[in-house]
Every structure is written in C-alpha cells, then in structure tokens.
C-alpha cells in the first residue's frame, strides 16, 4: 500500500518537451498527459528532496498506428501498466518527451480515504447520455471506453464506443483499461483530462457540482453491490452522474441492461475507495477542477 498523502495532485499546463511536478511524498501514483502530438515517447524519473533522482525509465510510446505502455523495473521503481510504484517515497517527478508540446501534465497519488458526510441537499443528477460496453459480442471488457464515450457526449463530443476503444488500446497491456491512455484520448479531442484520486463521495460531489461527471474505478465481490449487473468484478469503470435525494449514487453503468442505475451510497463508496478512489476527471477547457483535486 502506498503512503497516503493529503496533497496528492500536481498539474502543469503547457509544457514543452519536459516538466517537473512536485507533491507530498508518495510511493505510487498515476501520470496524465494531454497533447495533440501524433507520436512521442515519454520517459520519467522520480525526484526526492534529500536523495539523488532515480534513473530515467520509459513509460509510454504512441504513434498513429497505436500506443503501448512500458513496464520497466529498476532499483526499486517500477511501472505496472499505468501505476508508477517505488520502494522509497518520492515527492516529485520529471517527465520528458522530445519534440512533444503538452497541453497538460499531471500526477496523482492516493489520498487518505474517509467516510463522506450524510447527503444534505436536493437530488443532483447530471444528464449523461447512456452507452453500453456490449456493442461487440467478442469484446466484453469495454467498460472504460464506454464510460469515457459517455462523458465525451455529455461535453458535446459525439463518438462511438468502438472508436474510443481503438484509440485507448494499449498494445502491451492488450486492453482498453489503461487509465493514462484514456485521459490522453480525451486530451486529443480538445478536453482537459486527468486521472485523480478522490477521498470520498463528498470530494466527488464538488466536481459534479461543477458539471463534471466522473468515471470511477471499483471492484466488488459477490453480494457487495446490490443490483450489480455481474456477480463480481476484479475491476470496472462506470460514470458517477450524481446523487438522489437520499444520497445514493446515480450511475451510468455500461454493463447494466439499461445503463442508468442507482446504487447504495455506502456500497459504492466502500468498493471505490478500496480501489483508492480513482476517477477520470474530464473537463472542457476553462472549467477549473485542479483546486478541488489539490485540496482534499
């Protein structure tokens, strides 16, 4: 388990080829980038206030024909698809990609989860268009591209789930669930998008109040999620659209027959926080969100 901090998000807008991001000490986190560059190779090294920086490690390569993640491991630092992990805490990361102009670079690490307060307002539910992950019979795991497509449609960018799936496919991982690749695609479409770690549903509510539905990552065992479309899941993404008057979660679940469902608040918070509160935060340019992510 990573060290959990209270200030787990750092972002820089408009970086040319390289940037340094600094944050509270962490042992794991996820890198996000938005760029229109058609190709690039991204590397990183971890920074520590009282120790030398780590060696440079490859993270990702993308080309018009597709993208792939790297899984390097060196002297206590490794990359697991989209998560950077280190034995020793680090409080900064330096990123470089020669010839690439970034619209955004960001890094997020897990925060301390805490129970949300009882919901105390009228229903707040965003009208997010529904999309199913089951549009291709042989592809049953498209929850992430389906969720992302729903959020894009909410922000006025129409697309097809299979189109999104092709765009976010990780040739090394052989799947569409690479969190960094998903938000990178949103960035290519002209949005601002990052992977974030949220403390609880109160934290999420502050973003929804800014008209920002969230794709949240969670897993459950049999009996943990009343009304779930599957008995269990080791990893799933769905769109948190808001809250009913009772505070339960209005969710567009791409695996559910009718997509829109309502799940118990406590159940969602528990199984989502077990996955470290990971969410895709996708916003039109000019809509602020970093202030919420920086202040847990």
C-alpha positions as CSV (number, residue, x, y, z in Angstrom):
1,X,0.0,0.0,0.0
2,X,1.3,3.4,-0.9
3,X,1.9,6.2,1.6
4,X,-1.3,8.2,1.6
5,X,-1.0,12.0,1.5
6,X,-3.3,15.0,1.9
7,X,-2.0,16.8,-1.2
8,X,-1.8,14.2,-3.9
9,X,-2.3,16.1,-7.1
10,X,0.0,18.3,-9.2
11,X,-0.5,19.8,-12.6
12,X,1.3,21.9,-15.2
13,X,-0.4,23.5,-18.2
14,X,1.5,23.9,-21.4
15,X,4.9,22.3,-21.1
16,X,7.4,21.9,-24.0
17,X,9.1,18.6,-24.0
18,X,9.7,18.3,-20.3
19,X,8.4,19.4,-16.9
20,X,8.8,18.8,-13.2
21,X,5.8,18.2,-10.8
22,X,6.1,18.3,-7.0
23,X,3.7,17.0,-4.4
24,X,3.6,15.5,-0.9
25,X,5.7,12.3,-0.5
26,X,4.2,9.2,-2.1
27,X,5.1,5.7,-3.1
28,X,2.7,5.3,-6.0
29,X,0.7,7.4,-8.5
30,X,-0.5,7.8,-12.0
31,X,0.8,10.2,-14.7
32,X,-1.6,12.0,-17.0
33,X,-0.8,13.9,-20.2
34,X,-2.8,15.8,-22.8
35,X,-1.1,16.5,-26.2
36,X,-2.0,16.8,-29.8
37,X,1.3,15.4,-30.9
38,X,0.7,12.4,-33.2
39,X,3.7,10.5,-31.9
40,X,6.1,10.6,-28.9
41,X,8.0,8.6,-26.4
42,X,7.5,9.6,-22.8
43,X,10.1,8.9,-20.0
44,X,10.2,9.9,-16.4
45,X,12.4,9.9,-13.3
46,X,11.4,10.3,-9.7
47,X,12.7,13.2,-7.6
48,X,13.5,13.2,-3.9
49,X,14.3,16.2,-1.8
50,X,17.2,14.6,0.1
51,X,18.3,11.9,-2.4
52,X,19.5,11.8,-6.0
53,X,16.9,11.4,-8.7
54,X,16.1,8.0,-10.0
55,X,17.4,6.9,-13.4
56,X,15.2,7.7,-16.4
57,X,12.7,5.0,-17.2
58,X,10.5,4.6,-20.3
59,X,6.7,5.0,-19.7
60,X,4.8,5.2,-22.9
61,X,5.2,5.3,-26.7
62,X,2.5,6.4,-29.1
63,X,2.2,6.6,-32.8
64,X,-0.7,7.0,-35.3
65,X,-0.8,3.2,-35.6
66,X,-1.3,2.8,-31.8
67,X,0.3,3.1,-28.4
68,X,2.0,0.9,-25.8
69,X,3.0,1.2,-22.2
70,X,6.3,0.0,-20.9
71,X,6.8,-2.0,-17.7
72,X,10.4,-1.1,-16.5
73,X,11.7,-2.0,-13.1
74,X,15.0,-0.6,-11.8
75,X,16.4,-0.1,-8.3
76,X,13.0,-0.1,-6.5
77,X,11.0,1.7,-9.1
78,X,8.6,0.0,-11.5
79,X,5.6,0.7,-13.7
80,X,2.6,-1.5,-13.6
81,X,0.7,-0.6,-16.8
82,X,-0.4,2.9,-15.6
83,X,0.7,3.0,-12.0
84,X,4.2,4.1,-11.0
85,X,5.4,2.4,-7.8
86,X,8.6,3.0,-5.8
87,X,10.0,1.3,-2.6
88,X,11.3,4.7,-1.4
89,X,9.0,7.7,-1.1
90,X,9.3,10.4,-3.8
91,X,8.0,14.0,-3.8
92,X,8.4,14.9,-7.4
93,X,8.5,13.5,-10.9
94,X,10.3,14.8,-14.0
95,X,8.7,13.9,-17.4
96,X,10.2,14.3,-20.9
97,X,9.2,13.6,-24.4
98,X,11.4,15.0,-27.1
99,X,9.6,17.1,-29.7
100,X,6.2,16.9,-27.8
101,X,4.3,20.0,-26.8
102,X,2.0,19.2,-23.9
103,X,-1.3,20.9,-23.2
104,X,-1.2,19.4,-19.7
105,X,0.9,17.1,-17.5
106,X,-0.4,15.9,-14.1
107,X,0.4,13.4,-11.4
108,X,-1.9,12.0,-8.8
109,X,-1.2,9.7,-5.8
110,X,-3.6,8.1,-3.3
111,X,-5.1,10.2,-0.6
112,X,-6.4,9.2,2.8
113,X,-9.9,7.9,2.4
114,X,-12.5,9.0,5.0
115,X,-16.3,8.4,5.1
116,X,-18.4,11.1,3.4
117,X,-20.9,13.1,5.4
118,X,-24.7,12.3,5.2
119,X,-26.1,13.8,2.0
120,X,-28.0,17.0,2.7
121,X,-29.3,18.6,-0.4
122,X,-31.8,18.0,-3.2
123,X,-31.1,15.5,-5.9
124,X,-28.2,16.4,-8.1
125,X,-28.0,14.2,-11.2
126,X,-26.3,15.2,-14.5
127,X,-28.0,14.1,-17.7
128,X,-25.2,11.9,-19.1
129,X,-26.0,10.1,-22.3
130,X,-26.1,6.3,-21.9
131,X,-23.7,3.9,-23.7
132,X,-23.3,0.2,-23.4
133,X,-20.0,-1.7,-23.3
134,X,-21.6,-4.6,-25.0
135,X,-21.6,-3.4,-28.6
136,X,-19.2,-6.0,-30.0
137,X,-20.0,-9.6,-29.0
138,X,-16.4,-10.7,-28.6
139,X,-15.4,-7.7,-26.6
140,X,-16.8,-7.8,-23.0
141,X,-14.4,-5.6,-21.2
142,X,-15.0,-2.2,-22.8
143,X,-16.2,-0.5,-19.6
144,X,-13.6,2.2,-19.7
145,X,-14.0,3.3,-23.3
146,X,-17.8,3.1,-22.8
147,X,-17.6,5.3,-19.7
148,X,-15.3,7.8,-21.5
149,X,-17.6,8.0,-24.5
150,X,-20.5,8.9,-22.2
151,X,-18.5,11.7,-20.6
152,X,-17.4,13.0,-24.0
153,X,-21.0,13.0,-25.2
154,X,-22.0,14.9,-22.1
155,X,-19.5,17.6,-23.0
156,X,-20.8,17.7,-26.6
157,X,-18.3,15.5,-28.4
158,X,-20.1,12.6,-30.0
159,X,-18.3,9.3,-30.7
160,X,-18.7,5.6,-30.8
161,X,-17.6,3.2,-28.1
162,X,-15.6,1.1,-30.5
163,X,-13.8,4.2,-31.8
164,X,-12.8,5.1,-28.3
165,X,-11.7,1.5,-27.6
166,X,-9.4,1.6,-30.6
167,X,-8.0,5.0,-29.5
168,X,-7.2,3.9,-25.9
169,X,-6.0,0.4,-26.7
170,X,-2.6,-0.5,-25.0
171,X,-0.7,-2.9,-27.3
172,X,1.5,-4.0,-24.4
173,X,-1.3,-4.5,-21.9
174,X,-3.6,-5.8,-24.6
175,X,-6.6,-4.0,-23.3
176,X,-8.5,-0.7,-23.1
177,X,-8.3,-0.1,-19.4
178,X,-5.0,1.9,-19.2
179,X,-6.1,4.9,-17.2
180,X,-3.4,7.2,-18.6
181,X,-4.3,6.3,-22.2
182,X,-8.0,7.0,-21.6
183,X,-7.5,10.6,-20.4
184,X,-4.8,11.1,-23.0
185,X,-7.5,10.4,-25.6
186,X,-9.8,13.0,-24.1
187,X,-7.0,15.5,-24.3
188,X,-6.6,14.8,-28.0
189,X,-10.2,15.6,-28.5
190,X,-9.7,19.1,-27.0
191,X,-10.7,18.5,-23.5
192,X,-8.6,18.6,-20.3
193,X,-8.5,15.3,-18.6
194,X,-6.6,13.7,-15.7
195,X,-6.6,10.6,-13.6
196,X,-7.2,11.6,-10.0
197,X,-7.6,10.0,-6.5
198,X,-10.5,11.3,-4.5
199,X,-11.0,11.0,-0.8
200,X,-14.8,10.2,-0.7
201,X,-18.1,10.9,-2.4
202,X,-18.1,14.4,-0.8
203,X,-15.0,15.1,-2.8
204,X,-16.6,13.7,-5.9
205,X,-19.7,15.8,-5.3
206,X,-17.7,19.1,-5.5
207,X,-16.7,18.1,-9.1
208,X,-20.2,17.1,-10.1
209,X,-21.4,20.5,-8.8
210,X,-19.2,22.0,-11.5
211,X,-21.0,19.9,-14.1
212,X,-18.2,17.3,-14.3
213,X,-19.4,13.7,-14.3
214,X,-16.7,11.2,-13.3
215,X,-15.7,7.8,-14.5
216,X,-14.9,5.9,-11.3
217,X,-13.0,2.6,-10.9
218,X,-14.1,0.0,-8.5
219,X,-14.3,-3.8,-7.9
220,X,-16.7,-6.0,-5.9
221,X,-17.2,-9.5,-4.6
222,X,-20.5,-11.4,-4.7
223,X,-23.1,-9.7,-2.5
224,X,-21.1,-6.4,-2.1
225,X,-23.0,-4.3,-4.7
226,X,-26.8,-4.7,-4.6
227,X,-28.3,-4.5,-8.1
228,X,-24.9,-5.1,-9.8
229,X,-25.1,-6.4,-13.4
230,X,-22.4,-9.0,-12.6
231,X,-21.9,-11.2,-9.6
232,X,-18.4,-9.9,-9.1
233,X,-15.7,-7.9,-10.9
234,X,-12.0,-7.5,-10.4
235,X,-12.1,-4.1,-12.0
236,X,-14.8,-2.0,-13.5
237,X,-15.5,1.6,-14.6
238,X,-18.8,3.4,-14.7
239,X,-19.9,7.1,-14.7
240,X,-20.9,8.7,-11.5
241,X,-23.7,11.1,-12.7
242,X,-24.7,12.4,-9.3
243,X,-26.9,11.7,-6.3
244,X,-30.5,11.0,-5.5
245,X,-32.3,13.0,-2.8
246,X,-31.3,10.2,-0.3
247,X,-27.7,10.5,-1.3
248,X,-27.5,7.2,-3.3
249,X,-25.4,7.2,-6.4
250,X,-26.9,7.7,-9.8
251,X,-24.6,5.9,-12.1
252,X,-24.4,5.1,-15.8
253,X,-23.1,1.6,-15.6
254,X,-22.1,0.4,-19.1
255,X,-22.6,-3.2,-18.0
256,X,-26.2,-2.7,-16.9
257,X,-29.0,-3.6,-19.3
258,X,-30.5,0.0,-19.2
259,X,-27.2,1.6,-18.2
260,X,-28.7,4.1,-15.7
261,X,-28.9,2.6,-12.2
262,X,-28.9,3.7,-8.6
263,X,-26.5,2.0,-6.2
264,X,-26.4,2.4,-2.4
265,X,-24.1,5.3,-1.4
266,X,-22.3,3.3,1.3
267,X,-21.7,0.3,-1.1
268,X,-20.2,2.5,-3.9
269,X,-18.0,4.5,-1.5
270,X,-16.6,1.3,0.1
271,X,-15.8,-0.6,-3.1
272,X,-14.5,2.6,-4.9
273,X,-12.2,3.6,-2.0
274,X,-10.8,0.1,-1.9
275,X,-9.6,1.0,-5.4
276,X,-8.0,4.2,-4.0
277,X,-10.8,6.5,-5.2
278,X,-9.5,6.5,-8.8
279,X,-11.5,8.7,-11.2
280,X,-11.2,10.2,-14.7
281,X,-11.8,13.9,-14.4
282,X,-12.7,15.3,-17.8
283,X,-13.5,19.0,-18.3
284,X,-13.9,21.5,-21.1
285,X,-11.1,24.0,-21.4
286,X,-11.7,26.8,-19.0
287,X,-13.6,24.7,-16.4
288,X,-11.5,24.6,-13.3
289,X,-11.0,21.4,-11.3
290,X,-7.4,21.4,-10.1
291,X,-8.3,23.5,-7.0
292,X,-10.7,20.7,-5.9
293,X,-8.1,17.9,-6.5
294,X,-5.3,19.8,-4.7
295,X,-7.5,20.4,-1.6
296,X,-8.7,17.2,-0.1
